[in-house]
Amino acid sequence: MPALNNRVITSGESAEGAASYRVLHFSELLRRRVCAGKIKDRIGRLTDLVFQLQEPYPRSVGIYIEHGWGKPTEFVPWENVLRIEEDAIFVETPETGAYPPFVDQAGWLLVDQHLMGRTILDLDGRRCEVVNDVLLVNRMGKLFIADVDISFNGFLRRAGLQKLRWSKDRLISWKYVQPLSVEDVVATDKVSLSITRNQVMELPSEDLADVLEELQGEEQEALFGVLDSEKAAETLAEAEPRAKRQLIEDLSHERAREIFSEMTVAQLADLFAVLPFDDASALLTLLEARVAEKVRSILAEREAEADDLMSQDYVSIRKDARVAEVLADIRNAGHERSAISYLYVVNDQDPTLIGVVDLRELVLASDATVIGDIMVSPVVAAEKDAGREDLIAMFAKYHYRMLPVVDSDDQILGVINYNDVMKGIALRPKL
């Protein structure tokens, strides 16, 4: 698990995406000496770091110093911090001999008080892990919270045993783990996975698949659970085999049936091919009889034909239509983006395929242009009984993103997407 993307900060990046930065662990800053100008002028030790909650990452606003023994606290604004060194944090000498007492403000978060040791909940309110450390990024004099560390390494650092290393750090991006509010953290002693349903839906399916591949157990299940059936199907189709098996394992039959209904035959076959035989057989019963038969054909014979793999998700238009009319229809019809790479031109009386228009050509043409003037004809198409190897060869030769499937009378029956053939079926081993 990192969780949601293993590390927010990678080499050459920072919390704001620029080049130079320094990564720090809060556990190693906690109790570090704070000195005014020179190492001999110690004013205390760092008790906590104070951050302002903001998007995308909280920004430091100051250092909290607690002296104990009835002495007042001190708050060092971050603009007064000069530098952070291994043995001390250097700040400007206070004008009045001491910095003012700490006074909490709305929207402020204290790392040790509000995050360290807190329980992380998943989206359904179940306990996942504990925050053992917080990863900070220091860039151009500013400090940001980037990730929380739930690994045992963080626990070792907190115990002063940073030279020991148990395993790889397990980081969860701040974008997905944060308190609902400071008040909630104080009241509940918990933080929560905070990615919203809308944020999840906006992520590309391939990115979501990458995220889910990095998660384990309840956290993976929780994130997948917030996806609607269509998004879940797209994401499942993009996932690696191990993640496919994990995601399918705990699905209810009702949820699985909804997701499967959004997948193409090729995607379903790709999914079932990586499942244990008994699981695949049981899940086949959730499909419509016609679809299940096609999936069985692909899995059993490994020589699926074009009409087994094709999708009905395509756009057909008339030869005499004008560009403005077609664009308006596309905008109003709510087609999937993958369905409009090409537009297929058919006769008025029947679906005989007579031409094809690339979407890019359509967009670049003037509104008054007639489709017949920009269409390409004849069309490269697959016959409905073309085998998998024939389809692979066609995609490799022509480099199209999809191919139309036609019958013996050149009437369009459906389309085959490149990914359904080249990424999935061609590489799948037999059950």
PyMOL commands that set and color helices and strands:
alter all, ss='L'
color gray80, all
select helices_A, chain A and resi 26-29+78-80+111-114+152-158+182-188+197-202+205-214+217-225+229-238+241-249+253-260+265-272+277-284+289-301+306-309+323-333+337-340+359-364+371-374+388-398+418-427
alter helices_A, ss='H'
color red, helices_A
select strands_A, chain A and resi 22-25+33-36+42-45+48-52+59-65+74-77+81-84+88-91+108-110+119-121+127-130+133-139+142-149+171-173+177-178+190-193+315-318+342-346+353-358+382-383+402-406+412-417
alter strands_A, ss='S'
color yellow, strands_A
deselect
rebuild
show_as cartoon
